[in-house]
Amino acid sequence: MKRSLILDVSVRLLYPSIIVLSLYFLFSGHNQPGGGFVGGLAASAAISLRYVTGGVDAVRRSFRLEPWTILGVGLGTSVGTAIFSMLMGGAILEHGAYTFHPPLLHEVKVTSALAFDIGVYLVVVGLVLMIFEAFGDDRDEEMDMIEPPTRPATSIGEEYRPLTQHLPASIWLRDEEDGS
């Protein structure tokens, strides 16, 4: 496949910008429209651009964890946030907030909705990564392994016989004049 220089350079510039935008959607979502799902969709768009330019290998290089690990951590975070308030004596998904004052940021307010949104964000990103993992990029390797059958199949069972049951290629290379 021939790669496009313009597309490669554009994605190198756009990918980090879209990821930052997705994080903005994630962290502003509990106070404004947005949140984990919208942020995850924006990150998925960036991942899709990376897939278009470099294939599944570029997507795999972008993340250190396996897709199912990211999905599992996100699901665990969302479910844990939902159940935590119940274990503390409140209702499921009850909202809680904590405000603290770090030295450089003046005042930071963290809510339980943020933890839930982070879980949803990770679930969406994990699902998209799993989809691209399922697409794979092993087509060339699979095509090299295919060996044409030496005789036509007479049944479905024969259609999918293992490679070792095929006749050798020398049968097609016999000289018709020799009669061999």
JOTAJO-V931297 format. One record per backbone hydrogen bond with DSSP energy under -1.0 kcal/mol. CO is the residue of the C=O (numbers start at 0). NH is the residue of the N-H. E is the energy in kcal/mol with one decimal. If there is no record, write none. Layout:
co->CO nh->NH e->E
co->CO nh->NH e->E
This chain:
co->3 nh->7 e->-2.4
co->4 nh->8 e->-2.5
co->5 nh->9 e->-2.4
co->6 nh->10 e->-2.4
co->7 nh->11 e->-1.9
co->8 nh->12 e->-1.5
co->9 nh->13 e->-2.8
co->10 nh->14 e->-2.9
co->13 nh->17 e->-2.9
co->14 nh->18 e->-2.2
co->15 nh->19 e->-2.3
co->16 nh->20 e->-2.2
co->17 nh->21 e->-2.5
co->18 nh->22 e->-2.1
co->19 nh->23 e->-2.0
co->20 nh->24 e->-2.5
co->21 nh->25 e->-2.2
co->22 nh->26 e->-2.6
co->23 nh->27 e->-2.1
co->24 nh->34 e->-1.3
co->27 nh->30 e->-1.1
co->27 nh->31 e->-2.0
co->34 nh->38 e->-2.5
co->35 nh->39 e->-2.4
co->36 nh->40 e->-2.2
co->37 nh->41 e->-2.1
co->38 nh->42 e->-2.4
co->39 nh->43 e->-2.2
co->40 nh->44 e->-1.9
co->41 nh->45 e->-1.7
co->42 nh->46 e->-2.4
co->43 nh->47 e->-2.4
co->44 nh->48 e->-2.0
co->45 nh->49 e->-2.0
co->46 nh->50 e->-2.2
co->47 nh->51 e->-2.3
co->48 nh->52 e->-1.8
co->49 nh->53 e->-2.4
co->50 nh->54 e->-2.1
co->54 nh->58 e->-1.4
co->55 nh->59 e->-2.5
co->56 nh->60 e->-2.0
co->65 nh->69 e->-1.8
co->66 nh->70 e->-2.4
co->67 nh->71 e->-2.2
co->68 nh->72 e->-2.5
co->69 nh->73 e->-2.2
co->70 nh->74 e->-2.5
co->71 nh->75 e->-2.6
co->72 nh->76 e->-2.4
co->73 nh->77 e->-2.4
co->74 nh->78 e->-2.5
co->75 nh->79 e->-2.7
co->76 nh->80 e->-2.3
co->77 nh->81 e->-2.0
co->78 nh->82 e->-2.3
co->79 nh->83 e->-2.3
co->81 nh->92 e->-1.7
co->82 nh->86 e->-2.2
co->83 nh->87 e->-1.4
co->84 nh->89 e->-2.9
co->85 nh->88 e->-1.5
co->90 nh->93 e->-1.7
co->95 nh->111 e->-2.5
co->97 nh->109 e->-3.4
co->99 nh->107 e->-3.0
co->104 nh->106 e->-1.9
co->107 nh->99 e->-2.7
co->109 nh->97 e->-2.8
co->110 nh->114 e->-1.0
co->111 nh->115 e->-2.0
co->112 nh->116 e->-2.6
co->113 nh->117 e->-2.4
co->114 nh->118 e->-1.8
co->115 nh->119 e->-2.2
co->116 nh->120 e->-2.8
co->117 nh->121 e->-2.3
co->118 nh->122 e->-2.0
co->119 nh->123 e->-2.5
co->120 nh->124 e->-2.5
co->121 nh->125 e->-2.6
co->122 nh->126 e->-2.4
co->123 nh->127 e->-2.1
co->124 nh->128 e->-2.5
co->125 nh->129 e->-2.2
co->126 nh->130 e->-2.1
co->127 nh->131 e->-2.3
co->128 nh->132 e->-2.1
co->129 nh->133 e->-2.1
co->130 nh->134 e->-1.8
co->131 nh->135 e->-1.8
co->137 nh->141 e->-2.4
co->138 nh->142 e->-2.3
co->139 nh->143 e->-1.6
co->140 nh->144 e->-1.0
co->154 nh->158 e->-1.7
co->155 nh->159 e->-1.1
co->157 nh->160 e->-1.6
co->161 nh->164 e->-1.5
co->162 nh->165 e->-1.6
co->167 nh->170 e->-1.4
co->168 nh->171 e->-1.5
